[in-house]
Amino acid sequence: MSGFYRWMAGCAGGLLLGPALAAPQWTVSKPYPDNPLQVASLDGEATVGRSRFPARLELACRADSPPLRLSLHVSDQLGGWDVRPFEGPGGLGERRKLKLSVSGLRRSMDSHFAGWYEASGRFVFEWPSRGEFFAWQSATHKELLVTIDGASRKHGKLVARFALPQSGQALAVAQPCMGKK
C-alpha cells in the first residue's frame, strides 16, 4: 500500500474514533422561551449487573424558584431492574435514599428522591441539591456515581456513572440556585 493510501486510512480511522474518544461536555439549554429555567445535561452510562444502558444527568435551575434540582434520566427497560416502585407519591424514593459519590472526595452524600415517567417513556429520578454540586467542582478526580438500590435484593443496584468535565457551563447554570432554599 502506498504512503498516500496509508495516510487516507489513518485519517478515516481517526474520523471514526474521534467522536468516541471525545471528552464529555455539558449541554446547556433553556427549554422554554420566556422562562428563567436553565438546564445543563451530561451523558453517561448506567449499569445493572453486567448490563449497560445510556443515562443522562441534568442540573435544573430557576433563579426565581430554588433550589437546584438534580435528575437522573434512564430507560425504563433496565434489564429486569424495576423502576415502577419508585414512581409517584408514595414511591420508594420517599423512604429510601440514593447515594451520590465523587471520586476524589472522601464523603458520599445521600438524598431522598422522587420518580416519574417522561413523555418519551424514560424514567426520571430527581432530588434537590444540598450543596454537593460545589464539592464536585473542587474534586480532583471527576467521576460521579449515582447508586440506587433495587426495589428488592434480587434486583441489585442501579449505578450511573458520569465523567464530570472541567467546564464552567454547569456552574453558570447552578450558581443562581445555590445557597437558596
Residue pairs with C-beta under 8 A, 6 or more apart in sequence:
1 9
23 163
23 165
24 42
24 43
24 44
24 162
24 163
24 164
24 165
25 42
25 165
25 167
25 169
26 40
26 41
26 42
26 165
26 167
26 169
26 170
26 173
27 40
27 41
27 42
28 38
28 39
28 40
28 41
28 169
28 170
28 172
28 173
29 38
29 39
29 41
30 37
30 38
30 39
31 37
31 39
35 62
36 62
36 63
36 64
37 60
37 61
37 62
38 60
38 61
38 62
38 173
39 58
39 59
39 60
39 61
39 173
40 58
40 59
40 169
40 170
40 173
40 174
41 56
41 57
41 58
42 56
42 57
42 58
42 162
42 164
42 165
42 170
43 54
43 55
43 56
43 162
44 54
44 55
44 56
44 57
44 144
44 160
44 161
44 162
44 163
45 52
45 53
45 54
45 55
45 160
45 161
46 52
46 53
46 54
46 55
46 72
46 74
46 78
46 158
46 159
46 160
46 161
47 53
47 158
47 159
47 160
47 161
48 78
48 79
48 80
48 81
48 155
48 156
48 157
48 158
48 159
49 79
49 156
51 78
51 79
53 74
53 75
53 77
53 78
53 79
54 74
54 75
55 72
55 73
55 74
55 160
55 161
55 162
56 72
56 73
56 74
57 70
57 71
57 72
57 73
57 144
57 146
57 160
57 162
58 70
58 71
58 73
59 68
59 69
59 70
59 129
59 133
59 170
59 173
59 174
60 68
60 69
60 70
60 71
60 173
61 68
61 69
61 173
61 174
61 175
61 176
61 177
62 177
63 176
63 177
66 176
66 177
66 178
66 180
66 181
67 128
67 129
67 130
67 177
67 178
67 180
67 181
68 128
68 129
68 133
68 174
68 177
68 178
69 126
69 127
69 128
69 129
70 126
70 127
70 128
70 129
70 133
71 124
71 125
71 126
71 127
72 124
72 125
72 126
72 146
72 160
73 118
73 122
73 123
73 124
74 83
74 122
74 123
74 125
74 158
74 160
75 121
75 122
75 123
76 83
76 117
76 121
76 122
76 123
78 158
80 155
81 150
81 155
81 156
81 158
82 150
82 151
82 155
83 115
83 123
84 151
85 91
85 92
85 151
86 92
86 93
86 113
86 115
86 123
86 125
86 148
86 151
87 115
87 116
87 117
87 123
88 115
88 116
91 114
91 115
92 115
92 151
93 112
93 113
93 114
93 115
93 125
93 127
94 112
94 114
95 112
96 112
96 148
96 149
97 110
97 111
97 112
97 113
98 110
98 111
98 113
98 125
98 127
98 146
98 147
98 148
99 108
99 109
99 110
99 145
99 146
99 147
99 148
100 108
100 109
100 110
100 111
100 132
100 144
100 145
100 146
101 108
101 109
101 144
101 145
101 147
102 108
102 132
102 135
102 136
102 139
102 141
102 142
102 143
102 144
102 145
102 164
103 139
103 141
103 142
103 143
103 145
104 139
104 140
104 141
104 142
105 135
105 136
105 139
109 130
109 132
109 135
111 127
111 128
111 130
112 127
113 125
113 126
113 127
113 148
114 125
114 126
114 127
115 123
115 124
115 125
115 126
116 123
116 124
116 126
117 123
117 124
118 124
125 146
125 148
129 174
129 177
129 178
131 178
131 179
133 170
133 171
133 174
133 178
134 178
136 142
136 144
136 164
137 171
139 164
142 163
142 164
142 165
142 166
143 161
143 162
143 163
143 164
144 161
144 162
144 164
145 159
145 160
145 161
146 159
146 160
146 162
147 157
147 158
147 159
147 160
148 157
148 158
149 157
150 156
150 157
150 158
